[in-house]
Amino acid sequence: MASSPHHRSLDWDRITRPLVAMDNRWPSGRSTGWHAHPRGQLLYATEGVMVVHSDAGSWVVPPHRALWMVAGLRHNVTMSGEVLMRTAYIDATAIARLPAASCVVNVSPLLRELLVEAVRLPMEGALSARDRRLLALLADELRTCDTVPLHLPLPADERLRSVCSALMERPDDARSARAWAATIGVGERTLQRLFVQGTGMGFAQWREQARLLAALTAIARGEKLIAVALGCGYASHSAFTAMFRRHFGVPPSVFYR
């Protein structure tokens, strides 16, 4: 039986070269299962959208963006649409000045082509001078990438996690901060303080981010924009579009183009 893409990635973790790259094709709806890598991982899809849940929070990774994950972060990747994934595993102890925290980054045309070419390199034996320069340039490009606000942090506080889980499950739930505070037996001010301490965001900002990521996932599934807007708690298509433009500078109808 052929090994699954996930098992292949675990095998490639054992290669001693400090930067290695691979590609995999995943069907829509498939998940990798929860796992972690001993190296940092640059996760990029030339086709499809990846939804990544981790112990540090969640990300939606659309085309033209990539997710940098630090070594050892436990995560699960779910595919929205058929995904052609290109992954670079990078030993941050051997290659310096990589991002210190997990983040979504914009993928420049140069970085995209470097990842495509890195996949073609032989995994065994010495690299040519040209191939060594290619991998060094790939690392340089990663160091200079702009980040994109596609992270939804999760708090450690179990009371707050129950609120966050409910809002992620039902992003259209419009209950106020006071009402949510009552569900965990605290006052509204305490809830706001817990959100800032646990996620770095106030309640309203965190809920808007949760709605944004839910919307990106729904758009990737091909849902109509009006249904996405209402399903994420917005009263109208125009209100949803205004929120989307504020975050990304473009309307949702062109985000994935």
Wavefront OBJ file of the C-alpha trace (Angstrom):
o trace
v 0.000 0.000 0.000
v 1.313 3.471 -0.865
v 2.092 5.699 2.073
v -0.194 8.644 2.783
v 1.040 12.214 2.201
v 1.175 12.716 5.966
v 3.379 9.656 6.487
v 5.665 10.852 3.706
v 6.135 14.171 5.513
v 7.100 12.364 8.704
v 9.667 10.355 6.737
v 11.161 13.525 5.296
v 11.620 14.948 8.798
v 14.453 12.424 9.209
v 16.557 13.811 6.331
v 19.641 15.540 7.727
v 19.813 18.428 5.208
v 18.720 21.645 7.016
v 16.166 22.589 4.325
v 14.142 20.055 2.336
v 10.970 20.461 0.293
v 8.223 18.125 -0.887
v 4.850 18.282 -2.598
v 1.597 16.386 -2.030
v -1.880 16.406 -3.506
v -4.785 16.116 -1.056
v -8.505 15.632 -1.813
v -11.055 18.135 -0.529
v -12.163 17.490 3.050
v -9.124 15.358 3.933
v -7.197 16.116 7.122
v -3.632 15.289 8.088
v -4.524 14.375 11.672
v -2.862 15.960 14.685
v 0.919 15.817 14.548
v 4.079 17.920 14.980
v 7.441 18.248 13.238
v 10.906 18.615 14.778
v 11.660 21.381 12.251
v 9.964 24.586 11.269
v 7.489 24.115 8.412
v 6.569 26.446 5.560
v 3.183 25.252 4.308
v 2.018 26.538 0.917
v -0.744 25.462 -1.463
v -0.586 26.414 -5.127
v -4.179 25.164 -5.390
v -6.933 25.040 -2.762
v -7.256 26.446 0.753
v -5.869 24.969 3.978
v -7.512 25.378 7.390
v -4.941 24.777 10.110
v -5.836 24.192 13.757
v -3.063 24.102 16.325
v -2.434 24.312 20.046
v -1.636 28.016 19.449
v -4.817 28.832 17.518
v -6.135 28.555 13.975
v -5.218 29.894 10.539
v -6.867 29.953 7.125
v -4.232 29.753 4.383
v -5.506 30.787 0.926
v -3.523 30.736 -2.326
v -0.658 33.265 -2.601
v -0.083 32.921 1.159
v 1.873 30.413 3.202
v 1.929 29.415 6.853
v 5.197 29.373 8.752
v 4.945 27.086 11.798
v 7.642 26.876 14.414
v 9.147 23.503 15.279
v 7.184 21.266 17.632
v 3.796 22.975 17.206
v 1.048 20.332 17.254
v -1.387 20.931 14.395
v -3.988 19.472 12.038
v -4.495 20.629 8.433
v -7.888 20.264 6.714
v -8.259 20.778 2.962
v -10.965 23.038 1.519
v -11.061 22.126 -2.139
v -8.437 19.876 -3.709
v -5.058 21.037 -2.435
v -1.676 20.870 -4.138
v 0.617 21.410 -1.175
v 4.272 22.366 -1.260
v 6.081 22.161 2.058
v 9.558 23.157 3.152
v 10.960 21.735 6.390
v 13.618 24.038 7.807
v 15.969 23.470 10.725
v 15.903 26.843 12.492
v 18.938 25.850 14.566
v 21.000 25.631 11.371
v 19.368 28.457 9.371
v 19.217 31.672 11.390
v 16.820 34.648 11.508
v 13.646 32.817 10.566
v 10.318 34.093 11.994
v 10.243 33.527 15.753
v 6.481 32.871 15.859
v 4.048 31.019 13.621
v 2.407 33.331 11.073
v 0.784 33.562 7.637
v 2.966 35.338 5.073
v 2.460 36.678 1.571
v 4.174 34.525 -1.048
v 6.032 36.571 -3.644
v 6.313 35.255 -7.208
v 9.991 34.585 -6.510
v 9.290 32.573 -3.332
v 6.625 30.575 -5.176
v 9.055 29.591 -7.937
v 11.787 28.792 -5.414
v 9.427 26.399 -3.605
v 8.432 24.762 -6.886
v 12.093 24.309 -7.824
v 13.155 23.147 -4.341
v 10.710 20.233 -4.598
v 12.649 18.974 -7.627
v 16.002 18.793 -5.851
v 17.427 15.327 -5.124
v 17.031 14.266 -1.508
v 20.225 12.218 -1.319
v 23.807 13.133 -2.077
v 25.611 16.454 -2.295
v 23.905 19.485 -3.794
v 25.421 21.486 -6.609
v 26.545 25.063 -6.000
v 23.476 26.244 -7.916
v 21.113 24.192 -5.720
v 22.746 25.435 -2.522
v 22.259 29.023 -3.693
v 18.615 28.269 -4.508
v 17.904 27.015 -0.976
v 19.781 29.935 0.575
v 17.684 32.365 -1.475
v 14.498 30.565 -0.394
v 15.455 31.151 3.249
v 16.249 34.810 2.472
v 12.827 35.304 0.873
v 11.085 33.797 3.900
v 12.927 36.253 6.168
v 11.572 39.241 4.210
v 7.937 38.128 3.725
v 5.126 40.390 4.921
v 2.746 38.801 7.416
v -1.046 38.615 6.943
v -3.584 38.777 9.841
v -5.096 35.314 9.347
v -4.464 33.926 12.842
v -7.144 33.250 15.431
v -5.402 32.816 18.821
v -6.916 30.495 21.411
v -6.658 31.178 25.158
v -5.368 28.745 27.763
v -8.177 29.620 30.212
v -10.734 26.799 29.954
v -13.674 29.112 30.679
v -12.681 31.390 27.832
v -12.009 28.450 25.517
v -15.624 27.366 25.917
v -16.768 30.806 24.745
v -14.298 30.752 21.843
v -15.340 27.262 20.777
v -19.007 28.282 20.744
v -18.264 31.375 18.648
v -16.172 29.367 16.196
v -19.000 26.845 15.891
v -21.652 29.556 15.441
v -20.021 32.766 14.135
v -23.518 34.216 13.583
v -24.250 34.153 17.333
v -24.823 37.845 18.107
v -24.949 37.687 21.894
v -23.220 40.595 23.623
v -20.030 40.408 25.689
v -22.198 40.780 28.813
v -24.323 37.791 27.794
v -21.269 35.653 27.079
v -19.703 36.683 30.394
v -22.805 35.421 32.182
v -22.410 31.977 30.579
v -19.094 31.469 32.413
v -20.098 33.238 35.627
v -18.016 36.417 35.343
v -18.729 40.089 34.738
v -18.312 41.800 31.375
v -15.138 43.616 32.468
v -13.601 40.339 33.610
v -14.446 38.726 30.272
v -12.789 41.588 28.398
v -9.701 41.345 30.598
v -9.500 37.574 30.090
v -9.708 37.994 26.311
v -6.893 40.538 26.245
v -4.728 38.440 28.566
v -5.444 35.177 26.755
v -5.504 36.214 23.097
v -4.064 39.727 22.845
v -7.455 40.926 21.540
v -10.610 42.342 23.060
v -13.817 40.334 22.781
v -15.189 42.261 19.773
v -11.900 42.089 17.875
v -11.548 38.349 18.516
v -15.123 37.671 17.384
v -14.581 39.672 14.184
v -11.416 37.688 13.481
v -13.296 34.431 14.064
v -16.015 35.552 11.654
v -13.404 36.559 9.084
v -11.712 33.166 9.130
v -15.066 31.367 9.001
v -15.978 33.490 5.988
v -12.723 32.683 4.176
v -13.355 28.978 4.673
v -16.947 29.259 3.431
v -15.912 31.276 0.354
v -13.300 28.621 -0.448
v -16.097 26.010 -0.390
v -17.896 28.000 -3.068
v -20.761 29.330 -0.933
v -22.631 32.412 -2.178
v -21.418 35.646 -0.594
v -24.820 36.613 0.803
v -25.044 33.216 2.539
v -21.505 33.669 3.883
v -22.364 37.141 5.192
v -25.518 36.002 7.014
v -23.857 32.810 8.278
v -21.073 34.849 9.837
v -23.391 37.227 11.657
v -23.538 40.211 9.294
v -26.867 41.877 8.599
v -26.137 42.442 4.920
v -23.753 41.728 2.077
v -22.542 45.358 2.231
v -21.665 45.148 5.942
v -19.692 41.971 5.314
v -17.877 43.491 2.330
v -16.942 46.570 4.380
v -15.389 44.357 7.079
v -13.545 42.342 4.460
v -12.150 45.424 2.719
v -11.001 46.835 6.057
v -8.885 43.733 6.669
v -7.610 42.914 3.186
v -8.066 46.011 1.045
v -10.132 44.096 -1.535
v -13.733 42.801 -1.643
v -14.344 39.089 -0.935
v -15.329 38.475 -4.556
v -11.718 38.940 -5.742
v -9.735 37.683 -2.731
v -8.986 34.226 -4.163
v -8.203 35.373 -7.708
l 1 2 3 4 5 6 7 8 9 10 11 12 13 14 15 16 17 18 19 20 21 22 23 24 25 26 27 28 29 30 31 32 33 34 35 36 37 38 39 40 41 42 43 44 45 46 47 48 49 50 51 52 53 54 55 56 57 58 59 60 61 62 63 64 65 66 67 68 69 70 71 72 73 74 75 76 77 78 79 80 81 82 83 84 85 86 87 88 89 90 91 92 93 94 95 96 97 98 99 100 101 102 103 104 105 106 107 108 109 110 111 112 113 114 115 116 117 118 119 120 121 122 123 124 125 126 127 128 129 130 131 132 133 134 135 136 137 138 139 140 141 142 143 144 145 146 147 148 149 150 151 152 153 154 155 156 157 158 159 160 161 162 163 164 165 166 167 168 169 170 171 172 173 174 175 176 177 178 179 180 181 182 183 184 185 186 187 188 189 190 191 192 193 194 195 196 197 198 199 200 201 202 203 204 205 206 207 208 209 210 211 212 213 214 215 216 217 218 219 220 221 222 223 224 225 226 227 228 229 230 231 232 233 234 235 236 237 238 239 240 241 242 243 244 245 246 247 248 249 250 251 252 253 254 255 256 257
